[in-house]
């Protein structure tokens, strides 16, 4: 029970962790699609944070005299409005940049809420087993049987639209995927030697979960969360398109798509630019998520694309 067990515990723990930080960074640099995705996400994040200092106009300011102005490169465009204006004369570039604040914030915060809830439920279910596992698994399966989008729409209809309500709804409805994945991993990890040894040495369940099991799930949770951020951005845009997201006049990409659909055949930029913003952002997050999966998962032996 002395040094030999402790040494075996340390060796087992090291064997289950990902490569060292320097190796991960080197692998990330070789994974060029991941670097592209990271650059896209970084540009979007910086633009969202510094939006008040970057945009050329107030995104809420209306000017009917310049309504439906095309982009600057079009024959009737103006250099004062690079991406044109909307149906009430608001600068479209400014609204696109401000829309990134809502989409990224909702995506990240909703994933944080759903991830925290799902990871806790998965840890408890997988570690304790028995009645606790059966009850939490039943709750997870019950939630999964309900159509995600229909459940989100129903909850927003009851709670009302708004930024905070959007985050809460997406967080509450998105946790089962974390719970199922974490539970499956915990069922395997709790039988490993370092967990059994920690329990034999008198470690409490909370300490075992926090100090031994959770660190070995960190890579998996990070990868899963990166994929879920992209999905939450799409869901937020769809709900905003239906009028169930952040209420106007706050700029959101889904809401801008909804407004632009009325002019889709004549004023193409009103639907094109917010759609491209969603496409590029989700693509960047997905590329970054794929790279994180390849870099952080030590069981993958495929070479990074070069």
C-alpha positions as CSV (number, residue, x, y, z in Angstrom):
1,X,0.0,0.0,0.0
2,X,3.0,2.3,0.2
3,X,5.3,3.8,-2.5
4,X,4.6,1.0,-5.0
5,X,0.9,1.7,-5.1
6,X,1.5,5.4,-5.3
7,X,4.0,5.0,-8.2
8,X,1.5,2.7,-10.0
9,X,-1.2,5.3,-9.5
10,X,1.0,8.1,-11.0
11,X,2.0,5.9,-13.9
12,X,-1.6,5.0,-14.6
13,X,-2.7,8.6,-14.5
14,X,0.1,9.7,-16.9
15,X,-0.9,6.9,-19.3
16,X,-4.4,8.1,-19.5
17,X,-3.6,11.8,-20.1
18,X,-3.0,13.5,-23.5
19,X,0.5,14.5,-24.7
20,X,2.2,17.4,-23.1
21,X,1.3,21.0,-23.9
22,X,4.3,21.5,-26.2
23,X,3.4,18.5,-28.3
24,X,-0.2,19.6,-28.5
25,X,0.7,23.0,-29.7
26,X,3.1,21.5,-32.3
27,X,0.3,19.2,-33.5
28,X,-2.1,22.1,-33.6
29,X,0.2,24.1,-35.9
30,X,0.5,21.1,-38.3
31,X,-3.3,20.8,-38.4
32,X,-3.8,23.7,-40.9
33,X,-7.6,23.5,-41.0
34,X,-7.7,23.8,-37.3
35,X,-5.4,26.9,-37.5
36,X,-7.8,28.4,-40.1
37,X,-10.8,27.7,-37.8
38,X,-9.0,29.2,-34.8
39,X,-8.2,32.3,-36.8
40,X,-11.8,32.6,-37.9
41,X,-13.1,32.2,-34.4
42,X,-10.5,34.7,-33.0
43,X,-11.4,37.3,-35.6
44,X,-15.1,36.9,-34.8
45,X,-14.5,37.0,-31.0
46,X,-12.3,40.1,-31.2
47,X,-14.8,41.8,-33.5
48,X,-17.6,41.0,-31.0
49,X,-15.7,42.3,-28.0
50,X,-14.4,45.4,-29.7
51,X,-17.6,46.1,-31.7
52,X,-18.2,49.6,-30.2
53,X,-14.8,50.7,-31.3
54,X,-14.8,49.0,-34.7
55,X,-18.2,49.7,-36.3
56,X,-18.5,52.8,-38.5
57,X,-22.0,53.7,-37.4
58,X,-24.5,53.2,-34.6
59,X,-26.2,49.8,-35.4
60,X,-29.5,51.2,-34.0
61,X,-29.5,54.5,-35.9
62,X,-32.1,54.8,-38.6
63,X,-31.9,57.0,-41.7
64,X,-34.8,56.6,-44.1
65,X,-32.9,58.8,-46.7
66,X,-30.4,56.0,-47.3
67,X,-32.7,52.9,-46.8
68,X,-31.9,49.8,-48.9
69,X,-28.6,51.2,-50.1
70,X,-26.6,48.4,-51.8
71,X,-23.0,47.6,-50.8
72,X,-20.2,50.0,-51.7
73,X,-19.0,48.1,-54.8
74,X,-22.5,48.2,-56.4
75,X,-23.3,50.9,-58.9
76,X,-25.6,52.7,-56.5
77,X,-23.5,51.9,-53.4
78,X,-21.8,54.4,-51.0
79,X,-18.4,54.2,-49.4
80,X,-20.0,55.4,-46.2
81,X,-21.9,52.0,-45.9
82,X,-19.6,49.2,-47.0
83,X,-22.2,46.5,-46.8
84,X,-25.2,48.7,-47.6
85,X,-28.1,49.5,-45.4
86,X,-31.4,47.7,-44.3
87,X,-35.0,48.6,-44.9
88,X,-34.9,51.5,-42.3
89,X,-31.5,52.8,-43.2
90,X,-29.3,51.1,-40.6
91,X,-25.7,50.4,-41.5
92,X,-25.5,46.7,-42.3
93,X,-21.8,46.2,-41.5
94,X,-22.3,47.6,-38.0
95,X,-25.3,45.3,-37.4
96,X,-23.4,42.3,-38.7
97,X,-20.5,43.0,-36.3
98,X,-22.9,43.6,-33.3
99,X,-24.8,40.4,-34.3
100,X,-21.6,38.4,-33.6
101,X,-21.8,39.5,-29.9
102,X,-25.2,37.9,-29.5
103,X,-24.5,34.7,-31.5
104,X,-21.1,34.0,-29.9
105,X,-22.3,34.9,-26.4
106,X,-25.4,32.7,-26.6
107,X,-23.4,29.8,-28.1
108,X,-20.6,29.9,-25.4
109,X,-22.9,30.6,-22.4
110,X,-25.5,28.0,-23.4
111,X,-22.8,25.4,-23.8
112,X,-21.4,26.4,-20.4
113,X,-24.8,25.9,-18.8
114,X,-25.6,22.6,-20.6
115,X,-22.1,21.3,-20.1
116,X,-22.0,22.0,-16.4
117,X,-25.4,20.3,-15.8
118,X,-24.7,17.4,-18.1
119,X,-21.2,16.7,-16.7
120,X,-22.4,16.7,-13.1
121,X,-25.3,14.3,-14.0
122,X,-22.9,12.0,-16.0
123,X,-20.4,11.9,-13.2
124,X,-22.9,11.0,-10.5
125,X,-24.7,8.5,-12.7
126,X,-21.5,6.7,-13.8
127,X,-19.7,6.7,-10.4
128,X,-22.5,5.8,-8.0
129,X,-24.4,3.4,-10.3
130,X,-27.4,1.5,-8.9
131,X,-30.6,3.5,-8.1
132,X,-28.8,6.8,-8.8
133,X,-27.7,5.6,-12.2
134,X,-31.1,4.2,-13.2
135,X,-32.9,7.4,-12.1
136,X,-30.5,9.8,-13.9
137,X,-30.4,7.6,-17.0
138,X,-34.2,7.6,-17.1
139,X,-34.2,11.4,-16.9
140,X,-31.6,11.7,-19.6
141,X,-33.5,9.3,-21.9
142,X,-36.7,11.0,-21.2
143,X,-35.2,14.4,-22.2
144,X,-33.7,12.9,-25.4
145,X,-37.1,11.6,-26.5
146,X,-38.5,15.1,-26.6
147,X,-37.8,16.9,-29.9
148,X,-35.0,19.4,-29.0
149,X,-36.3,22.3,-31.2
150,X,-39.9,21.8,-30.3
151,X,-39.0,21.8,-26.6
152,X,-36.9,24.9,-27.0
153,X,-39.7,26.7,-28.8
154,X,-42.2,25.7,-26.2
155,X,-40.0,26.9,-23.3
156,X,-39.3,30.2,-25.0
157,X,-43.0,30.7,-25.7
158,X,-43.7,30.1,-21.9
159,X,-40.8,32.1,-20.6
160,X,-40.7,34.9,-23.2
161,X,-37.9,35.8,-25.6
162,X,-34.8,37.5,-24.5
163,X,-31.0,37.1,-24.2
164,X,-31.0,35.5,-20.8
165,X,-34.0,33.3,-21.5
166,X,-32.4,32.1,-24.7
167,X,-29.3,31.0,-22.8
168,X,-31.3,29.2,-20.1
169,X,-33.5,27.4,-22.6
170,X,-30.6,26.1,-24.7
171,X,-28.7,25.2,-21.6
172,X,-31.5,23.2,-20.0
173,X,-32.4,21.4,-23.3
174,X,-28.8,20.6,-24.3
175,X,-27.4,18.7,-21.4
176,X,-28.3,15.1,-22.2
177,X,-25.5,14.6,-24.7
178,X,-22.9,15.5,-22.1
179,X,-24.5,13.3,-19.5
180,X,-24.5,10.2,-21.8
181,X,-20.9,10.6,-23.0
182,X,-19.5,11.4,-19.5
183,X,-21.4,8.5,-17.9
184,X,-20.0,6.0,-20.4
185,X,-16.5,7.3,-19.7
186,X,-16.9,7.3,-15.9
187,X,-18.1,3.7,-16.0
188,X,-14.8,2.8,-17.6
189,X,-12.6,5.0,-15.5
190,X,-14.0,4.0,-12.1
191,X,-12.5,0.5,-12.7
192,X,-9.0,1.8,-13.4
193,X,-6.2,1.1,-10.9
194,X,-5.6,4.7,-9.9
195,X,-9.3,5.2,-9.0
196,X,-9.5,1.9,-7.1
197,X,-6.3,2.8,-5.3
198,X,-7.5,6.3,-4.4
199,X,-10.7,4.8,-3.0
200,X,-8.6,2.2,-1.0
201,X,-6.5,5.0,0.4
202,X,-9.6,6.6,1.9
203,X,-10.5,9.2,-0.7
204,X,-14.0,10.5,-0.5
205,X,-16.3,10.2,-3.6
206,X,-16.1,14.0,-4.1
207,X,-12.3,13.9,-4.1
208,X,-12.1,10.9,-6.4
209,X,-14.4,12.5,-8.9
210,X,-12.7,15.9,-8.8
211,X,-9.1,14.8,-8.5
212,X,-8.9,11.6,-10.4
213,X,-11.9,11.1,-12.8
214,X,-12.7,14.6,-14.0
215,X,-9.2,15.5,-15.1
216,X,-9.2,12.5,-17.4
217,X,-12.5,13.7,-18.9
218,X,-11.3,17.3,-19.6
219,X,-10.1,16.6,-23.2
220,X,-13.4,14.9,-24.1
221,X,-15.5,17.7,-22.6
222,X,-13.5,20.4,-24.4
223,X,-14.0,18.6,-27.8
224,X,-17.6,18.0,-27.2
225,X,-18.2,21.6,-26.1
226,X,-16.5,23.0,-29.2
227,X,-18.9,21.0,-31.4
228,X,-21.9,22.1,-29.3
229,X,-21.0,25.8,-29.6
230,X,-21.4,25.5,-33.4
231,X,-24.8,23.8,-32.9
232,X,-26.0,26.4,-30.4
233,X,-25.1,29.2,-32.8
234,X,-27.2,27.6,-35.5
235,X,-30.1,27.0,-33.1
236,X,-30.0,30.6,-31.8
237,X,-30.0,31.9,-35.4
238,X,-33.0,29.6,-36.2
239,X,-35.0,30.7,-33.2
240,X,-34.2,34.4,-33.9
241,X,-35.3,33.8,-37.5
242,X,-38.7,32.6,-36.1
243,X,-38.9,35.7,-33.9
244,X,-38.2,33.8,-30.7
245,X,-34.7,35.0,-30.1
246,X,-33.4,38.4,-28.9
247,X,-36.2,40.9,-29.7
248,X,-35.5,43.7,-32.1
249,X,-34.0,46.2,-32.6
250,X,-31.1,44.3,-31.1
251,X,-29.1,42.9,-34.1
252,X,-28.9,39.2,-34.4
253,X,-28.0,37.2,-37.5
254,X,-31.1,35.1,-37.5
255,X,-33.3,38.2,-37.1
256,X,-31.5,39.9,-39.9
257,X,-32.2,36.9,-42.1
258,X,-35.8,37.0,-41.2
259,X,-36.0,40.7,-42.2
260,X,-34.1,40.2,-45.4
261,X,-36.3,37.4,-46.7
262,X,-38.9,39.9,-47.8
263,X,-36.3,41.4,-50.2
264,X,-34.4,38.3,-51.1
265,X,-35.1,38.6,-54.8
266,X,-34.4,42.3,-55.1
267,X,-32.0,43.3,-52.3
268,X,-29.8,40.3,-52.1
269,X,-27.3,41.6,-49.5
270,X,-30.0,41.7,-46.8
271,X,-30.1,37.9,-46.5
272,X,-26.6,37.1,-48.0
273,X,-24.4,38.8,-45.4
274,X,-26.0,37.5,-42.2
275,X,-26.2,34.0,-43.8
276,X,-22.5,34.2,-44.7
277,X,-21.7,35.3,-41.1
278,X,-23.4,32.3,-39.7
279,X,-21.8,30.0,-42.3
280,X,-18.2,31.3,-41.7
281,X,-18.5,31.3,-37.9
282,X,-20.0,27.8,-37.7
283,X,-17.4,26.5,-40.2
284,X,-14.6,28.1,-38.1
285,X,-15.9,26.5,-34.8
286,X,-16.2,23.1,-36.5
287,X,-12.7,23.2,-38.0
288,X,-11.3,24.2,-34.6
289,X,-13.3,21.4,-32.9
290,X,-12.0,18.8,-35.3
291,X,-8.5,19.9,-34.7
292,X,-9.0,19.8,-30.9
293,X,-10.3,16.3,-31.2
294,X,-7.3,15.1,-33.1
295,X,-4.8,16.9,-30.9
296,X,-6.4,16.2,-27.5
297,X,-7.5,12.6,-28.0
298,X,-4.4,10.4,-27.5
299,X,-6.2,7.3,-28.9
300,X,-6.3,8.8,-32.4
301,X,-3.3,7.7,-34.5
302,X,-4.2,9.4,-37.7
303,X,-1.8,12.0,-38.9
304,X,-2.9,15.6,-38.9
305,X,-3.5,16.9,-42.4
306,X,-0.6,18.7,-43.9
